[in-house]
Amino acid sequence: MAHPRKRPSLGVLVYTGVIVTLGGYFTFASVQGEYGLFRRLQIEAELTELQAVSGKLGDELAVMRNKTRRMSDSYLDLDLLDEQARDVLGYLRVDEVVIR
């Protein structure tokens, strides 16, 4: 007559331990790993920030292209030339008064 076992065998305990350990590892990796959910949220936040910076730089680029076109040989804007000479070189007209 066989006696009923009261404890599970060692193989079942090792198998269960390995499965639980692997499950815990993959759960941790899927949440906090290099490709996990937290990293994905961080990357999406960086993407939003970089898109905002890209928009600002695009606006600055458009302004610089406009000024470059207006100062080119084929088209010279005298008002812009006067503004740049005053700003960069510190030129003044004879009839102007400087107040500091």
Residue pairs with C-beta under 8 A, 6 or more apart in sequence:
29 35
29 36
30 36
30 37
31 37
31 38
32 38
32 39
33 39
67 80
69 75
70 76
70 77
70 80
71 77
71 80
71 81
71 84
85 91
86 92
92 98
